Structures are given as structure tokens and as C-alpha cells.
């Protein structure tokens, strides 16, 4: 019997050791250390709403030469890319037909003006005579020498003379305007051309475009030449009706030109108050600082306007804010524990958000690992991100997506062990 009791005692001892080992797993070193997080001190700063639009670089002073009349180019003296001085002859055109058209338009305009003046003198005289006839007939009527019918007829003749005068002069004015329009077009077409057909450079600068070729007719659908004057450049952008009321002359914007590897601050020079008929957008022009180099006309630019500026306000990383239904909240660290704090957000900028209520300056805001926290959780602050990821995944007791964002619902709560030490 004594030998049979020995195995029983050994079995009991083994069970005791096993139970002791299981009981030792109730508190893990990971729980004792707390959930690893990174924090950032809440500070006051300046924030503004950022509005990004695309624009284009162009020369601030440029001149476009257009020749709308048909003309043959006989000689070309400069090519695109050449530097020219004001007064240089760019090319020579055979303007025989164009000059004939111009002379004919000038004669037509002068004739229309003369005809208007002649007819006006005649019609004014007719109206004057009709008016005098009314007065004379009325005087005769008063002494009984004319009837009322004769007075009424004189009035009708006067009104007819006035109507005829106005109608005739209106038609003659239309003829003058048509002749003036034709003459203006030819004046514009020949604005930079002398009597010998030489096309003269109106400004000094770089010949950006040259479409004239010797022996060929110039196209009236393209500019003959475009000259970009000096080194000054500008940025032109189109903005929506929502943004344009917030912009004013002198406002600054950040401009990035990737092609030139340049980022600089430009000032708003003009804001158009009439929208483009096709795009319904408003044109805004900014001046490029004189010390910015390497820009060429036609380069694309990214322009960032900062509006609705709020100064000396609490600004935190936008990623630190979590959302549960209509509630926004963050976690701060107090006495080595996470504390749940509801916040009210204001302006949003480039990755940051203004906090209007809920936080005070100097608090330690959790900026990494907040998705895995519940109110009151013990935490430990770390510097690197590797420890945060490993520890947080092991301690996660709240619902979250794989990308670390809160899945919504009520604010997370701690997992509370049940009675007897069983989780």
C-alpha cells in the first residue's frame, strides 16, 4: 500500500506546480510597462486655410505682332531665341495688296464721314424750316387766317422731318462705324510696319516666337512674332468664385515651379472681377520677385493661397484627431496614463488642425498609437516608431482598421478582468 501512495503524491505535486505556473500568467510584463506611444507638446501657432491652384509662367512685359492682312514675306532677319532691340527690323513684307486695302478703307471712312456731315446739314435745315412753318401757321390761326387743320398738318410735317432726320443719320452713323472698324483692323495689322513693309520690333527683349519665313505668306491665324521684354516674369492663375472674394492686391502666395526647381513667394498684382465666359473662373496675376531666375514662359506653376488666417491658436497634427460618429477626440498623457479628451476643430491646413476647445497649451498629446488607447490605459512614451507598432499591436483592445484608423462607435473602453482572475 505504501508503494501505491508514492505515485499519487508525485501527481499532486505536479498539479500544484502546473496551477502555480498558470496563475503567474495573469499579469504580463507588457501590461505592466504600458502601451507604447509617441507624444507632442501642444503649442500655439498660426494656421491658415490652403487653396492650391495651377498657373502658368509668362513674361511680365511682352508684345505680340499680328498681321491680319495677306502678305508675302520677302526677307527674315531674326529667328526665335534671338535678342532684339526696339526699332530692329524683324522681317520685310510685300504689302502691295495690304496697302491698297488700307488706302481703300481710309477713303471709305472719309467718304462716310463727309456724307454724314453733308446729310446732317441738309436734314437739320429741313427740320428747322418745318419748325418755323408750325410757328407761322399757329400765328395765322390766332388771327383767323389759317384753320386748325392747317396747324395740325404743319405739326405732322415737323414730326416727319424730325423722324426722317434721325433715321437717316442713324444709318449714316452705322456706315461710319463699319468703316472705322475696318480701318482700325488694318491700323492694328500694320501698327508695327513702316511704309516700306518692314516689321519693326516695338520693344527690346527675346524673340520668343517667329512665324515669318522668307518666300512664304504669313498666316493671319498666328502672331507673326512675340517678343518677351526684359527678365521680369509673372504667374497667371484662374480661381473659383468661392476663392476670388478672399484675395486682394498685395496678398502673398507660395509658388512652386517644378521644371525650374524653384519655390518662392509671389504677391498678387491684380484680381479680375469678371469671370471668363467659357470657364466661369476669375484670372489672378502675381508678380515674380526679381531675384528668382531660371523661369521660362510656358512653365507650369503650383500656387498656394493661404486664407482665413488664425494666429496664436492651438495647432495639432490632423492625424492625432480621432472621430466617433459626430464626436472628435484625442488622447493626452497624464501621470503615465492615457486620458480621453473631446475637442472642437477649427481651420485645417497642410496636415494640421486648429483646436478651438478641449486642449490647453503644454499638454502632452498622443500623436502615434492613439488608435489603440482607451481612457485610463497605462502608457509609456517612446521616441521611435518601431517600438510603437510592435507593442500597440500586442495590446490592442479596441476596434480599429488595418491602417490604424478608428472604426467609429463609442469611445474605446478598457478590458476589465472578470471575477476570479479570468479575462
Secondary structure as UniProt FT lines:
FT   HELIX           2..23
FT   TURN            24..25
FT   HELIX           29..33
FT   STRAND          35..41
FT   STRAND          43..65
FT   STRAND          72..76
FT   TURN            80..81
FT   STRAND          83..84
FT   TURN            86..87
FT   STRAND          89..94
FT   HELIX           96..142
FT   TURN            143..144
FT   HELIX           148..189
FT   TURN            190..192
FT   TURN            195..196
FT   STRAND          198..200
FT   STRAND          205..210
FT   TURN            214..215
FT   TURN            220..221
FT   STRAND          225..239
FT   HELIX           241..244
FT   TURN            245..246
FT   TURN            249..250
FT   STRAND          252..257
FT   HELIX           258..260
FT   STRAND          262..271
FT   TURN            277..279
FT   STRAND          282..287
FT   TURN            290..291
FT   TURN            297..298
FT   STRAND          300..317
FT   HELIX           318..320
FT   STRAND          322..324
FT   TURN            325..326
FT   STRAND          327..334
FT   TURN            335..336
FT   STRAND          337..342
FT   STRAND          344..348
FT   STRAND          352..357
FT   TURN            361..362
FT   STRAND          364..368
FT   HELIX           370..372
FT   TURN            375..376
FT   STRAND          378..381
FT   HELIX           386..395
FT   TURN            402..403
FT   HELIX           419..421
//
